Amino acid sequence: MALDDLAFVPKNADAFAAFGFSNIASHRDINRVIFQTLGITVQEYPIYPIDVDNPSQWAWQHQQMHLQAWMALGGFGYNLLGVQWDDERSMEIWTAQHSDEHNRLEALLGL
């Protein structure tokens, strides 16, 4: 799984599609290994493709997947609810935190 697509702010429709696909692929890997190793099911929400017309619903569902993964592993992550898609600086901060969180989750699970 290439986490590279999660490390950069998507600037166009193709980049958003790549980001969304890499994001859900990472979540599915994380969820699978949590289930295989701990027997805990992390609920998967419909976060791909990204619903740009309903960003608060997407953000909430996405945050729930992160929270459940961290709860299963006994750790904690960032509050990823505050993303502002139309503010470049906000997106840079959010993208860095989100990418870091996926990297940490995957590292903990040996992915």
Summary of the structure (lengths in Angstrom):
residues: 111
radius of gyration: 13.2
end to end distance: 8.5
largest distance: 39.4
contacts: 301
relative contact order: 0.18
helix: 63%
strand: 0%
